[in-house]
């Protein structure tokens, strides 16, 4: 009998995203959208007043984040800043994103640590987030 090359078996509890990547590249699609009725989708309004975090479902292992920037923003290409290290971003610190940008987040730690803030005073933006679970049992 062939030895299992994935000893941890469960991506959701081990946070072993390399295992999930191997499964993905070998043809086993491990990203399954979490149903909206199970909090698998979120619209998050972001402005410049306070960094916001995601509301991550317990079984989420990754997410796709789509940025919709306020139509009146001065700079639509750099309207939001984010960090995944658990530190709150500011208008001057963090990775910038703009209108129509898409961010893929992988691993429970990145999801839980993700924080975002708007750069321009008085502008609100929306993040559209789809959460995914693993196909692993």
Secondary structure, 3 states (H helix, E strand, C coil): CCCCCCCCCCHHHHCCHHHHHHHHHCCCCCCEECCHHHCCEEEEEECCCCCEECCCCCCCCEEEEEEECCCCCCCCCCCEEEECCCCCCCCCCCEEECCCCEEEEECHHHHHHCEEEECCCCCCEEEEEEEEECCCC
